Structure formats: structure tokens, C-alpha cells
Amino acid sequence: LRVATPLFYHTVVFRSKGQAKALAETLVDQPLLGQFIRQLRVEGRYGAPMHAIIKCSPNILDIFLSLDITSSDNTGDLCKGLHLLNPQCVVLGDVPHPSRENRMFSDLFDTLLKVLPKWDRLVRFLVP
């Protein structure tokens, strides 16, 4: 288990609120596991668990963020967590058509514009 654990947590992908909540609870209970997370792929907007996940994962180097955000989504905790990161690579996916933009998308986009200049390790920023 000692050998497999760092490999298991190296790349974390979640696609549901349940997965995000389970990971957040695991990291809060066992914060040392968060140090193994190097790549984080966020396929949705998962509210409160996002801040806990990012806060417990200080070594994230690569992050993928889906920007397919609806007006009923909550991006507040994700936005709060982005200030804690200093990644080397950021990939933005599912960029919406301007007609689909909403306040939650705007909040996330504005936060990205604020934190990008502070991420001094950033060497790759990819937008499809």
C-alpha cells in the first residue's frame, strides 16, 4: 500500500459531486494523502468540496478546469481555492459560447484573471 498510494493519488479526476465530496472527506481525515496529488482534473463545478480538496493538496502542478458552468452551479469555493494554487500547467476545457456565459462563469473567469499573474511557476496555459 505504501508504494501504491502515491501512484493512486498522483492524478485525480472526478466527474461527479459524490466523487468530489468523497475525496474532500478523505483528504480532511487524512491530510497527508493530499501531498501526493500532482494533477487535478475538474470535470464539473462541485461547490464546497473544491476548496477543501485544493487546500489539502499543496503540490498540484497541473489542473484542468471545465468552464461548462450553468447559472445554478456554485463556483465560490473553487474560486477561493484557486488562490492557494501555484501550478505549472493550466488547461481550460469546455469554453462556453458567449451566449451561454453567466454570473458563475464570470466569477470563475474573473478569479482566473486575478490569480494567473501570481502563479509564478506557470509555464503552460492551454485553451482549446
Backbone atoms as SQL, in Angstrom:
CREATE TABLE atoms (id INTEGER PRIMARY KEY, chain TEXT, resi INTEGER, resn TEXT, atom TEXT, x REAL, y REAL, z REAL);
INSERT INTO atoms VALUES
  (1, 'A', 1, 'LEU', 'N', 0.824, -1.203, 0.000),
  (2, 'A', 1, 'LEU', 'CA', 0.000, 0.000, 0.000),
  (3, 'A', 1, 'LEU', 'C', 0.863, 1.260, 0.000),
  (4, 'A', 2, 'ARG', 'N', 2.013, 1.212, 0.644),
  (5, 'A', 2, 'ARG', 'CA', 2.880, 2.387, 0.685),
  (6, 'A', 2, 'ARG', 'C', 3.380, 2.771, -0.698),
  (7, 'A', 3, 'VAL', 'N', 3.584, 1.779, -1.548),
  (8, 'A', 3, 'VAL', 'CA', 4.053, 2.051, -2.906),
  (9, 'A', 3, 'VAL', 'C', 2.898, 2.527, -3.777),
  (10, 'A', 4, 'ALA', 'N', 1.740, 1.938, -3.623),
  (11, 'A', 4, 'ALA', 'CA', 0.608, 2.237, -4.493),
  (12, 'A', 4, 'ALA', 'C', -0.073, 3.561, -4.164),
  (13, 'A', 5, 'THR', 'N', -0.071, 3.965, -2.916),
  (14, 'A', 5, 'THR', 'CA', -0.812, 5.164, -2.520),
  (15, 'A', 5, 'THR', 'C', -0.371, 6.417, -3.270),
  (16, 'A', 6, 'PRO', 'N', 0.927, 6.726, -3.345),
  (17, 'A', 6, 'PRO', 'CA', 1.320, 7.923, -4.107),
  (18, 'A', 6, 'PRO', 'C', 0.908, 7.843, -5.575),
  (19, 'A', 7, 'LEU', 'N', 0.984, 6.661, -6.149),
  (20, 'A', 7, 'LEU', 'CA', 0.582, 6.495, -7.551),
  (21, 'A', 7, 'LEU', 'C', -0.919, 6.668, -7.716),
  (22, 'A', 8, 'PHE', 'N', -1.675, 6.167, -6.761),
  (23, 'A', 8, 'PHE', 'CA', -3.134, 6.262, -6.820),
  (24, 'A', 8, 'PHE', 'C', -3.605, 7.713, -6.782),
  (25, 'A', 9, 'TYR', 'N', -2.935, 8.538, -5.991),
  (26, 'A', 9, 'TYR', 'CA', -3.351, 9.929, -5.826),
  (27, 'A', 9, 'TYR', 'C', -2.643, 10.899, -6.767),
  (28, 'A', 10, 'HIS', 'N', -1.678, 10.439, -7.549),
  (29, 'A', 10, 'HIS', 'CA', -0.912, 11.333, -8.431),
  (30, 'A', 10, 'HIS', 'C', -1.820, 12.136, -9.355),
  (31, 'A', 11, 'THR', 'N', -2.716, 11.446, -10.040),
  (32, 'A', 11, 'THR', 'CA', -3.649, 12.095, -10.962),
  (33, 'A', 11, 'THR', 'C', -5.065, 11.828, -10.479),
  (34, 'A', 12, 'VAL', 'N', -5.775, 12.890, -10.140),
  (35, 'A', 12, 'VAL', 'CA', -7.134, 12.768, -9.631),
  (36, 'A', 12, 'VAL', 'C', -8.090, 13.382, -10.646),
  (37, 'A', 13, 'VAL', 'N', -9.074, 12.584, -11.051),
  (38, 'A', 13, 'VAL', 'CA', -10.111, 13.047, -11.970),
  (39, 'A', 13, 'VAL', 'C', -11.445, 12.761, -11.303),
  (40, 'A', 14, 'PHE', 'N', -12.292, 13.758, -11.235),
  (41, 'A', 14, 'PHE', 'CA', -13.627, 13.464, -10.765),
  (42, 'A', 14, 'PHE', 'C', -14.663, 14.123, -11.656),
  (43, 'A', 15, 'ARG', 'N', -15.754, 13.369, -11.801),
  (44, 'A', 15, 'ARG', 'CA', -16.808, 13.764, -12.725),
  (45, 'A', 15, 'ARG', 'C', -18.172, 13.887, -12.049),
  (46, 'A', 16, 'SER', 'N', -18.200, 13.731, -10.739),
  (47, 'A', 16, 'SER', 'CA', -19.488, 13.832, -10.040),
  (48, 'A', 16, 'SER', 'C', -19.292, 14.510, -8.688),
  (49, 'A', 17, 'LYS', 'N', -20.388, 15.040, -8.171),
  (50, 'A', 17, 'LYS', 'CA', -20.346, 15.676, -6.855),
  (51, 'A', 17, 'LYS', 'C', -19.997, 14.658, -5.774),
  (52, 'A', 18, 'GLY', 'N', -20.476, 13.439, -5.939),
  (53, 'A', 18, 'GLY', 'CA', -20.173, 12.390, -4.970),
  (54, 'A', 18, 'GLY', 'C', -18.686, 12.088, -4.898),
  (55, 'A', 19, 'GLN', 'N', -18.026, 12.038, -6.057),
  (56, 'A', 19, 'GLN', 'CA', -16.584, 11.794, -6.079),
  (57, 'A', 19, 'GLN', 'C', -15.831, 12.943, -5.414),
  (58, 'A', 20, 'ALA', 'N', -16.236, 14.161, -5.717),
  (59, 'A', 20, 'ALA', 'CA', -15.570, 15.327, -5.128),
  (60, 'A', 20, 'ALA', 'C', -15.760, 15.348, -3.611),
  (61, 'A', 21, 'LYS', 'N', -16.965, 15.057, -3.166),
  (62, 'A', 21, 'LYS', 'CA', -17.245, 15.048, -1.730),
  (63, 'A', 21, 'LYS', 'C', -16.445, 13.954, -1.029),
  (64, 'A', 22, 'ALA', 'N', -16.386, 12.772, -1.638),
  (65, 'A', 22, 'ALA', 'CA', -15.634, 11.662, -1.041),
  (66, 'A', 22, 'ALA', 'C', -14.148, 11.999, -0.946),
  (67, 'A', 23, 'LEU', 'N', -13.600, 12.602, -1.994),
  (68, 'A', 23, 'LEU', 'CA', -12.187, 12.977, -1.956),
  (69, 'A', 23, 'LEU', 'C', -11.941, 14.035, -0.881),
  (70, 'A', 24, 'ALA', 'N', -12.805, 15.031, -0.811),
  (71, 'A', 24, 'ALA', 'CA', -12.642, 16.083, 0.198),
  (72, 'A', 24, 'ALA', 'C', -12.681, 15.493, 1.606),
  (73, 'A', 25, 'GLU', 'N', -13.623, 14.604, 1.867),
  (74, 'A', 25, 'GLU', 'CA', -13.721, 13.982, 3.188),
  (75, 'A', 25, 'GLU', 'C', -12.480, 13.152, 3.502),
  (76, 'A', 26, 'THR', 'N', -11.982, 12.426, 2.503),
  (77, 'A', 26, 'THR', 'CA', -10.773, 11.620, 2.689),
  (78, 'A', 26, 'THR', 'C', -9.581, 12.501, 3.018),
  (79, 'A', 27, 'LEU', 'N', -9.435, 13.602, 2.275),
  (80, 'A', 27, 'LEU', 'CA', -8.287, 14.481, 2.493),
  (81, 'A', 27, 'LEU', 'C', -8.367, 15.224, 3.825),
  (82, 'A', 28, 'VAL', 'N', -9.563, 15.560, 4.260),
  (83, 'A', 28, 'VAL', 'CA', -9.716, 16.209, 5.563),
  (84, 'A', 28, 'VAL', 'C', -9.362, 15.220, 6.679),
  (85, 'A', 29, 'ASP', 'N', -9.784, 13.958, 6.517),
  (86, 'A', 29, 'ASP', 'CA', -9.482, 12.931, 7.522),
  (87, 'A', 29, 'ASP', 'C', -8.013, 12.510, 7.502),
  (88, 'A', 30, 'GLN', 'N', -7.414, 12.490, 6.305),
  (89, 'A', 30, 'GLN', 'CA', -6.027, 12.042, 6.146),
  (90, 'A', 30, 'GLN', 'C', -5.268, 13.053, 5.286),
  (91, 'A', 31, 'PRO', 'N', -4.935, 14.209, 5.827),
  (92, 'A', 31, 'PRO', 'CA', -4.358, 15.297, 5.038),
  (93, 'A', 31, 'PRO', 'C', -3.046, 14.952, 4.336),
  (94, 'A', 32, 'LEU', 'N', -2.312, 13.982, 4.835),
  (95, 'A', 32, 'LEU', 'CA', -1.051, 13.618, 4.181),
  (96, 'A', 32, 'LEU', 'C', -1.260, 13.063, 2.774),
  (97, 'A', 33, 'LEU', 'N', -2.438, 12.506, 2.507),
  (98, 'A', 33, 'LEU', 'CA', -2.709, 11.979, 1.168),
  (99, 'A', 33, 'LEU', 'C', -2.715, 13.088, 0.121),
  (100, 'A', 34, 'GLY', 'N', -3.100, 14.281, 0.510),
  (101, 'A', 34, 'GLY', 'CA', -3.157, 15.398, -0.429),
  (102, 'A', 34, 'GLY', 'C', -1.812, 15.767, -1.014),
  (103, 'A', 35, 'GLN', 'N', -0.737, 15.481, -0.298),
  (104, 'A', 35, 'GLN', 'CA', 0.593, 15.817, -0.808),
  (105, 'A', 35, 'GLN', 'C', 0.955, 15.014, -2.054),
  (106, 'A', 36, 'PHE', 'N', 0.268, 13.899, -2.291),
  (107, 'A', 36, 'PHE', 'CA', 0.570, 13.063, -3.448),
  (108, 'A', 36, 'PHE', 'C', -0.117, 13.542, -4.722),
  (109, 'A', 37, 'ILE', 'N', -1.102, 14.418, -4.604),
  (110, 'A', 37, 'ILE', 'CA', -1.853, 14.873, -5.782),
  (111, 'A', 37, 'ILE', 'C', -1.005, 15.867, -6.567),
  (112, 'A', 38, 'ARG', 'N', -0.716, 15.513, -7.817),
  (113, 'A', 38, 'ARG', 'CA', 0.072, 16.371, -8.703),
  (114, 'A', 38, 'ARG', 'C', -0.768, 16.917, -9.860),
  (115, 'A', 39, 'GLN', 'N', -1.758, 16.130, -10.270),
  (116, 'A', 39, 'GLN', 'CA', -2.618, 16.543, -11.382),
  (117, 'A', 39, 'GLN', 'C', -4.070, 16.439, -10.933),
  (118, 'A', 40, 'LEU', 'N', -4.820, 17.507, -11.199),
  (119, 'A', 40, 'LEU', 'CA', -6.224, 17.546, -10.802),
  (120, 'A', 40, 'LEU', 'C', -7.057, 17.925, -12.015),
  (121, 'A', 41, 'ARG', 'N', -8.004, 17.059, -12.339),
  (122, 'A', 41, 'ARG', 'CA', -8.904, 17.323, -13.464),
  (123, 'A', 41, 'ARG', 'C', -10.317, 17.483, -12.909),
  (124, 'A', 42, 'VAL', 'N', -10.841, 18.679, -13.056),
  (125, 'A', 42, 'VAL', 'CA', -12.160, 19.017, -12.520),
  (126, 'A', 42, 'VAL', 'C', -13.140, 19.071, -13.689),
  (127, 'A', 43, 'GLU', 'N', -13.962, 18.052, -13.801),
  (128, 'A', 43, 'GLU', 'CA', -14.897, 17.936, -14.921),
  (129, 'A', 43, 'GLU', 'C', -16.225, 18.635, -14.651),
  (130, 'A', 44, 'GLY', 'N', -16.349, 19.265, -13.511),
  (131, 'A', 44, 'GLY', 'CA', -17.598, 19.939, -13.183),
  (132, 'A', 44, 'GLY', 'C', -17.372, 20.969, -12.101),
  (133, 'A', 45, 'ARG', 'N', -18.448, 21.511, -11.601),
  (134, 'A', 45, 'ARG', 'CA', -18.412, 22.551, -10.587),
  (135, 'A', 45, 'ARG', 'C', -18.962, 21.936, -9.317),
  (136, 'A', 46, 'TYR', 'N', -18.104, 21.659, -8.384),
  (137, 'A', 46, 'TYR', 'CA', -18.514, 20.827, -7.269),
  (138, 'A', 46, 'TYR', 'C', -18.616, 21.545, -5.941),
  (139, 'A', 47, 'GLY', 'N', -18.749, 22.846, -5.959),
  (140, 'A', 47, 'GLY', 'CA', -19.052, 23.597, -4.749),
  (141, 'A', 47, 'GLY', 'C', -18.047, 23.453, -3.626),
  (142, 'A', 48, 'ALA', 'N', -18.567, 23.301, -2.420),
  (143, 'A', 48, 'ALA', 'CA', -17.754, 23.311, -1.200),
  (144, 'A', 48, 'ALA', 'C', -16.588, 22.324, -1.200),
  (145, 'A', 49, 'PRO', 'N', -16.720, 21.119, -1.730),
  (146, 'A', 49, 'PRO', 'CA', -15.573, 20.208, -1.694),
  (147, 'A', 49, 'PRO', 'C', -14.330, 20.751, -2.403),
  (148, 'A', 50, 'MET', 'N', -14.501, 21.634, -3.366),
  (149, 'A', 50, 'MET', 'CA', -13.349, 22.113, -4.135),
  (150, 'A', 50, 'MET', 'C', -12.343, 22.854, -3.266),
  (151, 'A', 51, 'HIS', 'N', -12.804, 23.690, -2.380),
  (152, 'A', 51, 'HIS', 'CA', -11.868, 24.430, -1.530),
  (153, 'A', 51, 'HIS', 'C', -11.102, 23.467, -0.629),
  (154, 'A', 52, 'ALA', 'N', -11.790, 22.504, -0.046),
  (155, 'A', 52, 'ALA', 'CA', -11.132, 21.530, 0.830),
  (156, 'A', 52, 'ALA', 'C', -10.107, 20.706, 0.062),
  (157, 'A', 53, 'ILE', 'N', -10.451, 20.288, -1.145),
  (158, 'A', 53, 'ILE', 'CA', -9.533, 19.481, -1.956),
  (159, 'A', 53, 'ILE', 'C', -8.276, 20.273, -2.278),
  (160, 'A', 54, 'ILE', 'N', -8.443, 21.488, -2.753),
  (161, 'A', 54, 'ILE', 'CA', -7.285, 22.303, -3.129),
  (162, 'A', 54, 'ILE', 'C', -6.461, 22.664, -1.893),
  (163, 'A', 55, 'LYS', 'N', -7.125, 22.992, -0.809),
  (164, 'A', 55, 'LYS', 'CA', -6.418, 23.362, 0.425),
  (165, 'A', 55, 'LYS', 'C', -5.554, 22.209, 0.941),
  (166, 'A', 56, 'CYS', 'N', -6.032, 20.989, 0.781),
  (167, 'A', 56, 'CYS', 'CA', -5.304, 19.812, 1.270),
  (168, 'A', 56, 'CYS', 'C', -4.305, 19.261, 0.253),
  (169, 'A', 57, 'SER', 'N', -4.186, 19.895, -0.904),
  (170, 'A', 57, 'SER', 'CA', -3.331, 19.379, -1.980),
  (171, 'A', 57, 'SER', 'C', -2.315, 20.437, -2.404),
  (172, 'A', 58, 'PRO', 'N', -1.284, 20.666, -1.614),
  (173, 'A', 58, 'PRO', 'CA', -0.352, 21.764, -1.880),
  (174, 'A', 58, 'PRO', 'C', 0.595, 21.547, -3.061),
  (175, 'A', 59, 'ASN', 'N', 0.651, 20.322, -3.580),
  (176, 'A', 59, 'ASN', 'CA', 1.631, 20.017, -4.626),
  (177, 'A', 59, 'ASN', 'C', 1.032, 19.861, -6.016),
  (178, 'A', 60, 'ILE', 'N', -0.146, 20.414, -6.244),
  (179, 'A', 60, 'ILE', 'CA', -0.767, 20.313, -7.568),
  (180, 'A', 60, 'ILE', 'C', 0.079, 21.085, -8.576),
  (181, 'A', 61, 'LEU', 'N', 0.495, 20.387, -9.627),
  (182, 'A', 61, 'LEU', 'CA', 1.288, 21.004, -10.687),
  (183, 'A', 61, 'LEU', 'C', 0.453, 21.301, -11.924),
  (184, 'A', 62, 'ASP', 'N', -0.507, 20.433, -12.216),
  (185, 'A', 62, 'ASP', 'CA', -1.340, 20.574, -13.408),
  (186, 'A', 62, 'ASP', 'C', -2.802, 20.559, -12.987),
  (187, 'A', 63, 'ILE', 'N', -3.572, 21.478, -13.561),
  (188, 'A', 63, 'ILE', 'CA', -5.006, 21.499, -13.262),
  (189, 'A', 63, 'ILE', 'C', -5.786, 21.729, -14.548),
  (190, 'A', 64, 'PHE', 'N', -6.834, 20.931, -14.720),
  (191, 'A', 64, 'PHE', 'CA', -7.778, 21.078, -15.822),
  (192, 'A', 64, 'PHE', 'C', -9.087, 21.546, -15.213),
  (193, 'A', 65, 'LEU', 'N', -9.646, 22.610, -15.772),
  (194, 'A', 65, 'LEU', 'CA', -10.925, 23.132, -15.299),
  (195, 'A', 65, 'LEU', 'C', -11.917, 23.180, -16.446),
  (196, 'A', 66, 'SER', 'N', -13.047, 22.546, -16.263),
  (197, 'A', 66, 'SER', 'CA', -14.128, 22.668, -17.229),
  (198, 'A', 66, 'SER', 'C', -14.827, 24.003, -16.994),
  (199, 'A', 67, 'LEU', 'N', -15.047, 24.735, -18.064),
  (200, 'A', 67, 'LEU', 'CA', -15.741, 26.024, -17.955),
  (201, 'A', 67, 'LEU', 'C', -17.200, 25.927, -18.382),
  (202, 'A', 68, 'ASP', 'N', -17.693, 24.714, -18.518),
  (203, 'A', 68, 'ASP', 'CA', -19.096, 24.498, -18.850),
  (204, 'A', 68, 'ASP', 'C', -19.904, 24.656, -17.563),
  (205, 'A', 69, 'ILE', 'N', -20.216, 25.894, -17.244),
  (206, 'A', 69, 'ILE', 'CA', -20.823, 26.238, -15.961),
  (207, 'A', 69, 'ILE', 'C', -22.217, 26.812, -16.192),
  (208, 'A', 70, 'THR', 'N', -23.179, 26.285, -15.440),
  (209, 'A', 70, 'THR', 'CA', -24.538, 26.801, -15.552),
  (210, 'A', 70, 'THR', 'C', -24.784, 27.822, -14.441),
  (211, 'A', 71, 'SER', 'N', -25.842, 28.579, -14.584),
  (212, 'A', 71, 'SER', 'CA', -26.133, 29.625, -13.597),
  (213, 'A', 71, 'SER', 'C', -26.485, 29.045, -12.229),
  (214, 'A', 72, 'SER', 'N', -26.892, 27.779, -12.180),
  (215, 'A', 72, 'SER', 'CA', -27.236, 27.164, -10.893),
  (216, 'A', 72, 'SER', 'C', -26.023, 26.546, -10.194),
  (217, 'A', 73, 'ASP', 'N', -24.884, 26.511, -10.864),
  (218, 'A', 73, 'ASP', 'CA', -23.662, 25.974, -10.257),
  (219, 'A', 73, 'ASP', 'C', -23.090, 26.971, -9.261),
  (220, 'A', 74, 'ASN', 'N', -22.303, 26.449, -8.318),
  (221, 'A', 74, 'ASN', 'CA', -21.653, 27.300, -7.329),
  (222, 'A', 74, 'ASN', 'C', -20.147, 27.208, -7.538),
  (223, 'A', 75, 'THR', 'N', -19.532, 28.289, -7.958),
  (224, 'A', 75, 'THR', 'CA', -18.085, 28.297, -8.191),
  (225, 'A', 75, 'THR', 'C', -17.321, 29.006, -7.072),
  (226, 'A', 76, 'GLY', 'N', -18.018, 29.447, -6.034),
  (227, 'A', 76, 'GLY', 'CA', -17.384, 30.227, -4.968),
  (228, 'A', 76, 'GLY', 'C', -16.218, 29.532, -4.293),
  (229, 'A', 77, 'ASP', 'N', -16.391, 28.266, -3.928),
  (230, 'A', 77, 'ASP', 'CA', -15.315, 27.557, -3.235),
  (231, 'A', 77, 'ASP', 'C', -14.169, 27.202, -4.172),
  (232, 'A', 78, 'LEU', 'N', -14.473, 26.958, -5.437),
  (233, 'A', 78, 'LEU', 'CA', -13.406, 26.748, -6.420),
  (234, 'A', 78, 'LEU', 'C', -12.601, 28.034, -6.571),
  (235, 'A', 79, 'CYS', 'N', -13.291, 29.152, -6.688),
  (236, 'A', 79, 'CYS', 'CA', -12.602, 30.446, -6.808),
  (237, 'A', 79, 'CYS', 'C', -11.732, 30.711, -5.585),
  (238, 'A', 80, 'LYS', 'N', -12.255, 30.422, -4.407),
  (239, 'A', 80, 'LYS', 'CA', -11.496, 30.612, -3.172),
  (240, 'A', 80, 'LYS', 'C', -10.255, 29.713, -3.156),
  (241, 'A', 81, 'GLY', 'N', -10.387, 28.509, -3.675),
  (242, 'A', 81, 'GLY', 'CA', -9.274, 27.572, -3.685),
  (243, 'A', 81, 'GLY', 'C', -8.190, 27.909, -4.690),
  (244, 'A', 82, 'LEU', 'N', -8.551, 28.545, -5.794),
  (245, 'A', 82, 'LEU', 'CA', -7.558, 28.851, -6.830),
  (246, 'A', 82, 'LEU', 'C', -6.438, 29.739, -6.307),
  (247, 'A', 83, 'HIS', 'N', -6.730, 30.565, -5.324),
  (248, 'A', 83, 'HIS', 'CA', -5.707, 31.435, -4.733),
  (249, 'A', 83, 'HIS', 'C', -4.626, 30.631, -4.009),
  (250, 'A', 84, 'LEU', 'N', -4.922, 29.381, -3.663),
  (251, 'A', 84, 'LEU', 'CA', -3.978, 28.543, -2.933),
  (252, 'A', 84, 'LEU', 'C', -3.030, 27.781, -3.854),
  (253, 'A', 85, 'LEU', 'N', -3.307, 27.809, -5.148),
  (254, 'A', 85, 'LEU', 'CA', -2.506, 27.049, -6.109),
  (255, 'A', 85, 'LEU', 'C', -1.347, 27.859, -6.662),
  (256, 'A', 86, 'ASN', 'N', -0.377, 27.142, -7.200),
  (257, 'A', 86, 'ASN', 'CA', 0.700, 27.738, -7.990),
  (258, 'A', 86, 'ASN', 'C', 1.133, 26.682, -9.009),
  (259, 'A', 87, 'PRO', 'N', 0.255, 26.388, -9.980),
  (260, 'A', 87, 'PRO', 'CA', 0.514, 25.280, -10.900),
  (261, 'A', 87, 'PRO', 'C', 1.528, 25.628, -11.990),
  (262, 'A', 88, 'GLN', 'N', 2.019, 24.568, -12.632),
  (263, 'A', 88, 'GLN', 'CA', 2.886, 24.738, -13.792),
  (264, 'A', 88, 'GLN', 'C', 2.076, 24.739, -15.082),
  (265, 'A', 89, 'CYS', 'N', 0.952, 24.031, -15.064),
  (266, 'A', 89, 'CYS', 'CA', 0.132, 23.906, -16.272),
  (267, 'A', 89, 'CYS', 'C', -1.343, 24.064, -15.913),
  (268, 'A', 90, 'VAL', 'N', -2.027, 24.890, -16.693),
  (269, 'A', 90, 'VAL', 'CA', -3.473, 25.074, -16.544),
  (270, 'A', 90, 'VAL', 'C', -4.111, 24.800, -17.896),
  (271, 'A', 91, 'VAL', 'N', -5.127, 23.951, -17.890),
  (272, 'A', 91, 'VAL', 'CA', -5.878, 23.655, -19.105),
  (273, 'A', 91, 'VAL', 'C', -7.332, 24.017, -18.835),
  (274, 'A', 92, 'LEU', 'N', -7.886, 24.853, -19.691),
  (275, 'A', 92, 'LEU', 'CA', -9.299, 25.212, -19.593),
  (276, 'A', 92, 'LEU', 'C', -10.044, 24.463, -20.675),
  (277, 'A', 93, 'GLY', 'N', -11.071, 23.754, -20.295),
  (278, 'A', 93, 'GLY', 'CA', -11.848, 22.988, -21.255),
  (279, 'A', 93, 'GLY', 'C', -13.284, 23.437, -21.296),
  (280, 'A', 94, 'ASP', 'N', -13.965, 23.024, -22.344),
  (281, 'A', 94, 'ASP', 'CA', -15.395, 23.291, -22.482),
  (282, 'A', 94, 'ASP', 'C', -15.712, 24.777, -22.369),
  (283, 'A', 95, 'VAL', 'N', -14.948, 25.598, -23.060),
  (284, 'A', 95, 'VAL', 'CA', -15.180, 27.046, -23.027),
  (285, 'A', 95, 'VAL', 'C', -16.534, 27.322, -23.677),
  (286, 'A', 96, 'PRO', 'N', -17.431, 28.002, -22.967),
  (287, 'A', 96, 'PRO', 'CA', -18.783, 28.199, -23.489),
  (288, 'A', 96, 'PRO', 'C', -18.850, 29.267, -24.580),
  (289, 'A', 97, 'HIS', 'N', -19.871, 29.143, -25.378),
  (290, 'A', 97, 'HIS', 'CA', -20.190, 30.182, -26.350),
  (291, 'A', 97, 'HIS', 'C', -20.590, 31.428, -25.550),
  (292, 'A', 98, 'PRO', 'N', -20.227, 32.629, -26.013),
  (293, 'A', 98, 'PRO', 'CA', -20.570, 33.845, -25.247),
  (294, 'A', 98, 'PRO', 'C', -22.042, 33.954, -24.852),
  (295, 'A', 99, 'SER', 'N', -22.927, 33.382, -25.635),
  (296, 'A', 99, 'SER', 'CA', -24.351, 33.463, -25.300),
  (297, 'A', 99, 'SER', 'C', -24.703, 32.605, -24.082),
  (298, 'A', 100, 'ARG', 'N', -23.819, 31.684, -23.690),
  (299, 'A', 100, 'ARG', 'CA', -24.081, 30.808, -22.540),
  (300, 'A', 100, 'ARG', 'C', -23.385, 31.276, -21.271),
  (301, 'A', 101, 'GLU', 'N', -22.671, 32.377, -21.333),
  (302, 'A', 101, 'GLU', 'CA', -21.980, 32.873, -20.147),
  (303, 'A', 101, 'GLU', 'C', -22.997, 33.345, -19.107),
  (304, 'A', 102, 'ASN', 'N', -22.625, 33.223, -17.841),
  (305, 'A', 102, 'ASN', 'CA', -23.498, 33.613, -16.741),
  (306, 'A', 102, 'ASN', 'C', -22.638, 34.117, -15.585),
  (307, 'A', 103, 'ARG', 'N', -23.271, 34.489, -14.499),
  (308, 'A', 103, 'ARG', 'CA', -22.539, 35.073, -13.374),
  (309, 'A', 103, 'ARG', 'C', -21.510, 34.116, -12.777),
  (310, 'A', 104, 'MET', 'N', -21.865, 32.845, -12.640),
  (311, 'A', 104, 'MET', 'CA', -20.935, 31.869, -12.060),
  (312, 'A', 104, 'MET', 'C', -19.707, 31.702, -12.959),
  (313, 'A', 105, 'PHE', 'N', -19.930, 31.667, -14.269),
  (314, 'A', 105, 'PHE', 'CA', -18.807, 31.596, -15.209),
  (315, 'A', 105, 'PHE', 'C', -17.960, 32.856, -15.081),
  (316, 'A', 106, 'SER', 'N', -18.616, 34.005, -15.037),
  (317, 'A', 106, 'SER', 'CA', -17.887, 35.274, -14.938),
  (318, 'A', 106, 'SER', 'C', -17.063, 35.349, -13.660),
  (319, 'A', 107, 'ASP', 'N', -17.617, 34.868, -12.546),
  (320, 'A', 107, 'ASP', 'CA', -16.872, 34.866, -11.283),
  (321, 'A', 107, 'ASP', 'C', -15.611, 34.013, -11.393),
  (322, 'A', 108, 'LEU', 'N', -15.744, 32.828, -11.987),
  (323, 'A', 108, 'LEU', 'CA', -14.587, 31.948, -12.148),
  (324, 'A', 108, 'LEU', 'C', -13.566, 32.563, -13.099),
  (325, 'A', 109, 'PHE', 'N', -14.047, 33.108, -14.200),
  (326, 'A', 109, 'PHE', 'CA', -13.144, 33.713, -15.182),
  (327, 'A', 109, 'PHE', 'C', -12.411, 34.911, -14.572),
  (328, 'A', 110, 'ASP', 'N', -13.130, 35.747, -13.842),
  (329, 'A', 110, 'ASP', 'CA', -12.502, 36.902, -13.181),
  (330, 'A', 110, 'ASP', 'C', -11.456, 36.452, -12.157),
  (331, 'A', 111, 'THR', 'N', -11.764, 35.392, -11.429),
  (332, 'A', 111, 'THR', 'CA', -10.797, 34.867, -10.459),
  (333, 'A', 111, 'THR', 'C', -9.549, 34.365, -11.169),
  (334, 'A', 112, 'LEU', 'N', -9.734, 33.670, -12.282),
  (335, 'A', 112, 'LEU', 'CA', -8.573, 33.203, -13.050),
  (336, 'A', 112, 'LEU', 'C', -7.710, 34.376, -13.501),
  (337, 'A', 113, 'LEU', 'N', -8.348, 35.446, -13.946),
  (338, 'A', 113, 'LEU', 'CA', -7.588, 36.624, -14.376),
  (339, 'A', 113, 'LEU', 'C', -6.798, 37.234, -13.215),
  (340, 'A', 114, 'LYS', 'N', -7.314, 37.119, -12.003),
  (341, 'A', 114, 'LYS', 'CA', -6.615, 37.663, -10.831),
  (342, 'A', 114, 'LYS', 'C', -5.454, 36.777, -10.384),
  (343, 'A', 115, 'VAL', 'N', -5.644, 35.460, -10.457),
  (344, 'A', 115, 'VAL', 'CA', -4.611, 34.566, -9.923),
  (345, 'A', 115, 'VAL', 'C', -3.525, 34.227, -10.934),
  (346, 'A', 116, 'LEU', 'N', -3.836, 34.288, -12.211),
  (347, 'A', 116, 'LEU', 'CA', -2.829, 33.929, -13.227),
  (348, 'A', 116, 'LEU', 'C', -1.516, 34.690, -13.063),
  (349, 'A', 117, 'PRO', 'N', -1.524, 35.997, -12.867),
  (350, 'A', 117, 'PRO', 'CA', -0.244, 36.709, -12.705),
  (351, 'A', 117, 'PRO', 'C', 0.528, 36.301, -11.445),
  (352, 'A', 118, 'LYS', 'N', -0.151, 35.741, -10.466),
  (353, 'A', 118, 'LYS', 'CA', 0.504, 35.337, -9.216),
  (354, 'A', 118, 'LYS', 'C', 1.113, 33.936, -9.300),
  (355, 'A', 119, 'TRP', 'N', 0.717, 33.178, -10.297),
  (356, 'A', 119, 'TRP', 'CA', 1.224, 31.818, -10.448),
  (357, 'A', 119, 'TRP', 'C', 2.582, 31.878, -11.143),
  (358, 'A', 120, 'ASP', 'N', 3.633, 32.025, -10.374),
  (359, 'A', 120, 'ASP', 'CA', 4.962, 32.232, -10.952),
  (360, 'A', 120, 'ASP', 'C', 5.612, 30.958, -11.493),
  (361, 'A', 121, 'ARG', 'N', 5.019, 29.801, -11.239),
  (362, 'A', 121, 'ARG', 'CA', 5.545, 28.550, -11.810),
  (363, 'A', 121, 'ARG', 'C', 4.865, 28.192, -13.131),
  (364, 'A', 122, 'LEU', 'N', 3.865, 28.958, -13.525),
  (365, 'A', 122, 'LEU', 'CA', 3.079, 28.636, -14.712),
  (366, 'A', 122, 'LEU', 'C', 3.924, 28.723, -15.979),
  (367, 'A', 123, 'VAL', 'N', 3.988, 27.615, -16.723),
  (368, 'A', 123, 'VAL', 'CA', 4.727, 27.595, -17.989),
  (369, 'A', 123, 'VAL', 'C', 3.831, 27.211, -19.163),
  (370, 'A', 124, 'ARG', 'N', 2.661, 26.616, -18.866),
  (371, 'A', 124, 'ARG', 'CA', 1.726, 26.250, -19.937),
  (372, 'A', 124, 'ARG', 'C', 0.313, 26.647, -19.536),
  (373, 'A', 125, 'PHE', 'N', -0.355, 27.338, -20.465),
  (374, 'A', 125, 'PHE', 'CA', -1.746, 27.727, -20.274),
  (375, 'A', 125, 'PHE', 'C', -2.463, 27.373, -21.564),
  (376, 'A', 126, 'LEU', 'N', -3.318, 26.367, -21.516),
  (377, 'A', 126, 'LEU', 'CA', -3.939, 25.841, -22.723),
  (378, 'A', 126, 'LEU', 'C', -5.441, 26.080, -22.708),
  (379, 'A', 127, 'VAL', 'N', -5.928, 26.643, -23.807),
  (380, 'A', 127, 'VAL', 'CA', -7.357, 26.861, -24.002),
  (381, 'A', 127, 'VAL', 'C', -7.693, 26.309, -25.379),
  (382, 'A', 128, 'PRO', 'N', -8.645, 25.378, -25.449),
  (383, 'A', 128, 'PRO', 'CA', -8.955, 24.789, -26.772),
  (384, 'A', 128, 'PRO', 'C', -9.559, 25.796, -27.728);
